[in-house]
Amino acid sequence: MTSQPPTSSPSSFQSSQDFFTELDRQYIDGTWRPGRGSWDIIDFNPYNGDKLASITVASVEEIDEAYRAAERAQKDWAKTNAYTRRLVFERALRLVEEREAEIAEAIIDELGGTRVKAGFELHLAKEFLRESIQLALRPQGRVIPSPVDGKENRLYRVPVGVVGVISPFNFPFLLSLKSVAPALALGNGVVLKPHQNTPIVGGSLVAKIFEDAGLPPGLLNVVITDIAEIGDALLTHPVPKVISFTGSDTVGQHVATVCVSQFKHAILELGGNSALTVLDDADIDYAVDAAVFSRYVHQGQVCMAANRILVDRKIEEEFTRKFVAKVSTLRTGDPRDPGTVIGPVINSTQVDAITGVVEQALAEGATALVRGGVDGNLVEPVVLTGLPADSPVLRQEIFGPVALLIPFDGDEEAVRIANDTPYGLSGAVHTGDIERGVAFAHRIDTGMIHVNDGTVHDEPLVAFGGEKRSGLGRLNGEATVESFTTQKWISVQHGRSQFPF
């Protein structure tokens, strides 16, 4: 199987609106077609409520067709020279660069991302596509010594076969590409199910880019559907060997349970309750900037966001005053306005969850230093302090623009508070002494933590993932190779073995 020259079906896009009017279909076995399910997903703009698309969901039968198509196409794709495979990803990168302005507009429309957020997501998406070009050449075999005379042990890295990818609504383009592109580059087929709130940017758009880049038909399939229609069919189908899921820990626990029962490998990138800790010798102005970004980027709808901001009591007054002052300047409104920092959250359900958490915290005795209003899906920033130490709010993920300020006395108490959570995804610590910061970071039970920086980071070569309820497994760099390939031992006996009978 060789990569094909770019094709155009649907037509190439002239504007972001084309993404929604032309990509409102399933993409299965190289064809664009309506779903055969029993109802439609309505794709709304979360800021103004405009209808972007109506998509009939994929049925259980179409899940089977998608997986079977990927299974058929994958066999020849795995045999394709890695240098040939990588040409597809070079073209995909060029297409994203050429269509960057239109993709940014689609991100703003479909998920309410601000222009800053759209640029941030696209920058990372391009970085991960660049890494996928190299990943095609990454798997290498080894010859391992044997204690048996005349025997040669060869250990190969081979594709797992077919990977199922389930992506979230908050960074749908990036987080779909982050699993889809490496899995394909390493010789696998893929079936992608985007979140129902972002079916185009997280699903159909990804398929269109790879179709135009010349990916052979059937290798990548996009099924837009919901558990209400297909149940666990995406997980229990016999074809996929790996399921890559990004989402909440509650759903992730179910995914893990089903995968284990089906002898599948689950890669889980789940929620967080990150702590950004400011020690007594920190640069306060810089720490404020890092904390505000870490909490309020994309309305706080980021798994790595700093839910909790821990501040040494020696500098609490100054930090709090400056933090509140900066938060009070953040403009909430139309994400198309370049001056907007806080756009809409994804839907009304999320609005209710956020306001519920704020009301709970206030009922428990918290004080609101900043408490903005709510207008539709727009939730203005909130800053809370004075929560009781046993408050459940301190231990849960808040997927919205709500910051919790927590004072502490000394490093020991800071470590205890930072670790007092069922999550362990990201974190940060600010200090004037780098080695003090590194020593502090070692004591935090988290998969990732950053000294004198924010909590929201992702890089193509560095293992990304969490501890505790924040997930299982890692992605990026060598971790991606391990996740989407398996090891195969082939031994060769050049002499003659001696058997006991």
Secondary structure, 3 states (H helix, E strand, C coil): CCCCCCCCCCCCCCCHHHHHHHCCCEEECCEEECCCCCCEEEEECCCCCCEEEEEECCCHHHHHHHHHHHHHHHHHHHHCCHHHHHHHHHHHHHHHHHCHHHHHHHHHHHHCCCHHHHHHHHHHHHHHHHHHHHHCCCCCCEEECCCCCCEEEEEEEEECCEEEEECCCCCHHHHHHHHHHHHHHCCCEEEEECCCCCCHHHHHHHHHHHHHCCCCCCCEEECCCCHHHHCCHHHHCCCCCEEEEECCHHHHHHHHHHHHHCCCEEEEECCCCCEEEECCCCCHHHHHHHHHHHHHHHHHCCCCCCCEEEEECCCHHHHHHHHHHHHCCCCECCCCCCCCCECCCCCHHHHHHHHHHHHHHHHCCCEEEEECCEECCEECCEEEECCCCCCHHHHCCCCCCEEEEEEECHHHHHHHHHHCCCEECCEEEECCCHHHHHHHHHCCCCCCCEECCCCCCCCCCCCECCEECCEECCECHHHHHHHHEEEEEEEEECCCCCCCC
